């Protein structure tokens, strides 16, 4: 195998460093031998390392090194004015003389296994083939307080440990630092051998914040301004380890570290590497004022459309006419999520162009969010045919669905300014179809619908509800999802007169929610049974208000026919017109009663009869605290007898 010239230089430099280390170790072996710290009994061979063996190993190593007369290794760390790899590690991480020695000591057995024999001898333990902290101190500083001061090189905040250049491994839990062994991982070995690119040295400066609604757009702006590659960090399950590895790589290669403001670690300012932070506008306000800001223009519909088109062209994926426009408008994905959606589509071999539904399915699949812990996904699959509502209400809902679907085009392409969010109120009795209508609107516009779980969001501790709602709105924006707040009056109720500190805080909380709702750039549907209980300040923040009423007899007849499937076996005596005329039930109650009647009939293995339906209706009335009366049921009351 022919090695490149720079790799040959790196190996030569490392060998020269190890040659110098050999002289240090040879002196230590000789000293230990003169001190009598070895046994010579033949019956102990194999359980200890003799000084003769240690000397022989060092002599064998010396025979493999081509010596030159250029002086000590540390003066030969450059070639053609360029730092060699090991010296580059020293410079990038600003290691002092002892830290350089400790790194070389830990590196030695990884590049030449014969050092394990020597360390076994010097440690007086044949099984201990790695150098220890005690050995490093002894070889460099000897005994006494002067050597003990060198221990600070192994503190958590020191460069060797902080950047993982040397890892300390204790032999047992709670063992003294002196007994910890020094090890290096493959990253350090590869860099010492020259397996890394050159890069400019990183200067320490405050994190540079790119304020953008879209993280990828912020990163693209950072790349353009800094002119240096970015090491993107996803902290995952072990954030400290992920941050250490990323910072080490960025510092060594002269790159910048890219972090998300939502997961910003406490130690970001101590990393001593250039750091780029991407933050949404509200997140940037919570960052230190001393951190420089760069404002990035919001992503427009044209930006998303161009990203989809360019990505699909590169991937060789054909889209049906209008599909790119539709998905760009319906799903305000970040640029990296658009790239991921294109990649997903490219893995599915198809001969026909991808239609709007397929592109939207790919967009939903890659939307990155953590709404699962705060809101429940409402299953899709509902259509306008599932809604049985008055004509005026249906007309309003269709207008809302159309506005949701075309909102990006109107705001971006047509240049309408102002707030980007859209907020709708559904009010009316329980079971009148509010949640179903929200599901149909989201489905029509190509969005997912998430119902906020108030049990997880509302917290009794001061400030916690606001924090949870912040997360809900942020994650909904990231997912491009429609939010449904059912029983919204629990959160957005009227402000009260202030009698004590609790009233004052409740009013502050409602005021905050009003502002946060107004700042949300997505679609929000508030559903309540008590519309008059909502704070009046919501009126000017709502785009539409839809009243849901208990259906009349005509609509109830249609509802009964909708909720009883075609496959359901109906008896001849089941008069749905009579049932619809006699009992004023909302759609939810009709749906429940139909299911209960089906269970009653199935239990007796017969057709669903009028008696089953009447008994099921009685159960629904009992649940609401209205037991059936003969005056209400009239001639049908006899069907309730057991």
C-alpha positions, -999 to 999 in steps of 0.1 A, spaced: 0 0 0 14 34 -10 8 61 16 3 97 8 32 121 17 13 138 45 4 105 61 41 94 59 50 127 76 24 121 103 36 86 110 73 97 110 65 125 135 45 101 158 74 76 157 98 103 166 76 113 196 75 76 206 112 73 203 115 102 228 90 84 250 111 52 248 141 71 264 118 82 292 105 47 298 139 31 295 151 54 323 121 44 344 128 7 338 164 11 348 155 31 379 129 5 390 155 -23 385 181 -4 405 155 0 433 149 -38 434 113 -35 423 112 -68 405 113 -105 413 136 -130 396 122 -163 407 117 -186 377 85 -201 392 68 -167 389 74 -162 352 42 -154 334 27 -135 363 51 -106 363 72 -87 337 110 -88 342 132 -58 336 151 -78 311 119 -83 291 110 -46 294 145 -36 282 143 -61 254 110 -47 242 123 -12 242 154 -23 224 133 -40 198 112 -9 193 144 12 189 155 -11 161 124 -2 141 128 36 142 149 53 117 167 80 137 178 113 123 198 141 138 172 168 137 170 171 174 141 165 199 108 155 184 89 186 195 111 208 173 103 187 143 65 191 144 61 210 112 67 203 75 67 230 49 54 254 75 23 232 83 17 216 117 18 178 116 -13 160 129 -2 153 165 10 188 169 -22 201 154 -41 183 182 -18 200 207 -24 234 192 -62 231 186 -69 221 222 -42 243 237 -25 215 256 4 223 279 36 203 281 23 177 306 -10 173 288 9 166 256 30 140 275 -1 123 290 -18 122 256 13 106 240 15 81 269 -22 71 264 -17 69 226 14 47 227 -3 12 233 -29 20 206 -2 25 179 22 -2 192 9 -30 214 45 -37 227 40 -8 251 15 -28 270 44 -51 282 64 -20 293 35 -5 311 27 -38 328 63 -38 342 62 -2 353 28 -7 369 41 -38 387 10 -56 373 12 -78 342 -25 -73 336 -23 -35 337 -11 -28 301 -23 8 300 -6 37 317 -22 51 349 -25 86 362 1 76 389 26 64 362 21 96 342 28 118 372 58 97 382 74 96 347 69 134 342 73 149 376 86 123 399 73 121 434 62 148 458 39 179 457 52 191 424 40 160 407 7 161 426 0 195 411 -1 179 377 -33 161 387 -53 191 376 -48 180 340 -73 152 347 -101 173 362 -134 173 344 -130 208 330 -94 203 318 -89 200 280 -79 163 280 -110 152 298 -135 179 286 -129 171 250 -125 133 255 -89 133 242 -80 110 271 -106 89 289 -101 80 326 -111 44 334 -113 34 371 -104 -2 380 -132 -3 405 -160 20 416 -146 48 439 -110 40 431 -84 68 436 -77 90 406 -41 77 407 -53 42 398 -74 54 368 -59 42 335 -54 66 305 -71 56 272 -78 72 239 -105 63 214 -103 57 177 -110 93 168 -78 105 186 -57 76 170 -70 85 135 -62 122 140 -27 115 153 -20 94 123 -31 121 99 -65 108 91 -82 143 92 -85 174 70 -67 207 77 -88 234 92 -84 269 106 -80 272 144 -113 280 162 -114 312 182 -135 315 213 -165 339 209 -201 342 222 -226 320 203 -239 336 171 -277 334 170 -296 330 137 -332 340 144 -355 321 120 -388 303 120 -371 276 100 -340 259 114 -326 248 80 -330 283 67 -310 296 97 -283 271 91 -281 280 54 -277 316 64 -250 307 89 -231 287 62 -232 317 39 -220 342 64 -193 321 82 -180 303 51 -171 273 72 -188 239 76 -211 234 105 -212 204 128 -249 198 135 -256 184 170 -286 163 179 -281 156 217 -302 125 219 -303 102 250 -268 111 261 -265 149 256 -232 153 274 -214 127 253 -230 140 220 -219 175 228 -184 164 238 -178 145 206 -193 173 184 -172 200 201 -141 179 198 -147 174 161 -155 211 155 -125 223 175 -101 200 157 -113 206 122 -118 243 126 -156 241 120 -185 257 139 -210 239 161 -247 242 153 -272 239 181 -309 243 185 -321 269 210 -348 245 222 -321 220 235 -294 244 244 -270 229 270 -258 249 300 -221 244 290 -224 260 256 -203 291 265 -175 270 279 -170 249 247 -144 273 233 -155 266 197 -175 288 174 -212 281 181 -242 289 159 -276 288 176 -308 286 155 -338 300 173 -374 310 167 -381 347 174 -397 339 208 -368 316 217 -342 343 208 -358 367 233 -348 342 261 -311 340 251 -284 363 266 -284 398 252 -246 396 247 -250 369 220 -250 385 185 -281 381 164 -288 376 127 -324 379 116 -333 355 87 -362 363 64 -391 339 70 -396 311 46 -421 319 19 -444 297 0 -421 303 -30 -391 291 -10 -408 258 -1 -421 253 -36 -386 258 -50 -371 233 -24 -397 207 -33 -392 211 -71 -354 211 -69 -353 181 -46 -378 161 -67 -358 169 -98 -325 157 -83 -341 125 -70 -358 118 -104 -393 118 -88 -421 131 -111 -449 150 -95 -484 154 -109 -494 189 -121 -502 211 -92 -490 186 -65 -459 206 -56 -480 238 -52 -505 220 -31 -480 203 -7 -459 235 -4 -491 254 6 -506 228 29 -475 218 48 -452 246 59 -423 222 65 -388 233 73 -363 229 45 -346 198 60 -380 181 64 -388 188 28 -354 171 19 -364 142 41 -398 139 24 -382 139 -10 -358 111 1 -387 91 14 -405 94 -20 -373 85 -39 -371 52 -21 -405 41 -34 -403 31 -70 -433 43 -90 -438 46 -127 -467 72 -124 -464 108 -112 -470 114 -75 -502 131 -68 -510 157 -41 -522 131 -15 -489 111 -19 -467 142 -14 -488 153 16 -485 118 31 -447 120 28 -448 155 43 -468 142 73 -444 112 77 -413 134 82 -428 163 101 -406 164 132 -424 172 164 -430 160 200 -468 166 202 -474 130 213 -468 138 250 -490 168 250 -518 162 224 -536 132 209 -536 127 172 -572 126 158 -574 97 133 -580 109 97 -605 95 72 -635 118 78 -652 136 49 -680 161 43 -704 132 39 -700 123 76 -713 157 87 -750 161 92 -755 198 100 -777 227 89 -769 241 55 -756 275 69 -732 257 93 -719 235 65 -714 266 43 -693 282 71 -672 251 76 -664 249 39 -653 285 39 -630 278 68 -616 247 51 -609 267 20 -593 295 39 -570 270 57 -560 253 25 -553 286 6 -538 306 36 -501 303 25 -509 313 -11 -529 344 0 -504 354 26 -473 347 6 -480 349 -31 -506 376 -29 -487 396 -3 -513 400 25 -495 410 57 -504 408 93 -506 378 116 -502 345 99 -522 325 124 -559 314 119 -581 308 149 -617 295 149 -642 290 176 -668 261 176 -694 265 203 -725 244 210 -738 216 231 -718 184 235 -722 159 207 -732 184 180 -702 175 158 -675 201 168 -646 176 169 -659 158 138 -660 191 119 -625 200 130 -613 166 117 -630 172 83 -615 206 79 -580 193 87 -585 164 63 -597 187 35 -567 210 38 -542 181 40 -532 187 77 -530 164 107 -553 173 137 -541 171 172 -564 175 202 -546 191 231 -547 169 263 -556 194 290 -548 169 317 -511 170 306 -510 207 298 -527 224 328 -505 224 359 -513 236 393 -478 252 398 -472 288 388 -459 292 353 -460 255 344 -491 258 323 -476 285 302 -444 265 296 -465 235 285 -486 256 262 -454 271 247 -443 236 239 -477 228 223 -476 258 200 -440 253 191 -444 217 183 -476 223 163 -457 249 142 -429 223 136 -454 196 126 -476 219 105 -506 205 124 -540 219 133 -545 223 170 -579 215 186 -586 228 222 -617 209 233 -634 224 263 -615 256 256 -633 275 284 -611 256 309 -581 275 295 -595 306 280 -621 316 305 -631 351 314 -609 372 336 -623 379 371 -622 407 396 -590 406 416 -596 397 453 -563 380 461 -530 369 446 -546 338 430 -571 359 410 -543 382 399 -522 353 387 -552 337 369 -558 369 350 -521 372 341 -522 336 328 -552 343 306 -536 375 292 -505 354 284 -526 328 266 -543 355 245 -509 368 234 -495 334 228 -525 324 207 -522 356 187 -485 349 181 -491 314 168 -487 312 131 -507 280 126 -543 270 126 -561 267 160 -597 255 166 -613 262 200 -643 240 209 -665 247 239 -699 239 252 -700 273 270 -691 299 244 -703 327 267 -677 318 293 -647 327 270 -629 360 277 -643 387 254 -608 396 243 -609 365 222 -634 380 198 -609 402 179 -585 373 177 -610 349 161 -613 347 123 -647 329 125 -671 316 150 -694 287 142 -724 278 163 -734 241 165 -770 235 175 -790 204 185 -803 190 151 -840 193 142 -861 163 134 -851 163 97 -814 163 106 -819 137 133 -835 113 108 -805 117 85 -782 112 115 -799 79 124 -795 67 88 -758 77 88 -749 60 121 -766 27 112 -743 11 87 -757 -6 55 -745 -40 69 -764 -36 101 -795 -60 103 -826 -38 109 -860 -52 119 -891 -41 100 -906 -24 131 -876 1 134 -893 34 125 -864 59 124 -888 87 115 -907 82 147 -875 80 168 -861 111 152 -893 130 158 -899 119 194 -863 123 209 -843 155 207 -808 140 207 -775 155 195 -754 136 169 -730 122 196 -759 108 216 -775 93 185 -742 76 176 -739 61 211 -775 50 211 -772 32 178 -741 13 190 -758 4 223 -789 -9 204 -766 -30 181 -750 -46 212 -784 -54 227 -796 -71 195 -763 -90 190 -765 -104 225 -798 -121 217 -787 -129 181 -815 -110 164 -822 -80 142 -819 -45 156 -855 -36 166 -874 -5 177 -873 -19 213 -835 -20 212 -832 16 200 -857 29 226 -839 11 254 -805 25 241 -820 60 241 -832 56 277 -796 47 286 -783 79 270 -809 100 288 -799 84 321 -763 92 316 -772 129 313 -793 128 345 -827 126 328 -843 93 335 -870 83 309 -906 93 318 -939 80 304 -948 116 294 -917 118 272 -918 82 258 -956 79 256 -966 47 238 -929 37 235 -925 35 272 -939 0 273 -909 -11 253 -887 -3 283 -903 -31 304 -880 -60 310 
